[in-house]
Amino acid sequence: MEVNRQKIRELMKTRCEGNYNRFARELGVDPSHLYRFINSGVGGGKKILMSVMKYCKMNGLDFEDYISM
């Protein structure tokens, strides 16, 4: 499984007005970890994957739109 960085960036822009700190809090990850992942692809492991899946479930979104299997 792989998290689609572009889709996550779009989700952050629509749900949190592009604010890394706010979106990271909602995902339950460190803002610097989220920033590195979105901008360079580094650190997109299990923590980001599970956080995105949980966020989607809690907000009624289909996680398959953001994660490719």
Sequence and secondary structure as in RCSB ss.txt:
>XXXX:A:sequence
MEVNRQKIRELMKTRCEGNYNRFARELGVDPSHLYRFINSGVGGGKKILMSVMKYCKMNGLDFEDYISM
>XXXX:A:secstr
 EE HHHHHHHHHHHHTT HHHHHHHHTS HHHHHHHHHH TT SHHHHHHHHHHHHHTT  GGGTEE 
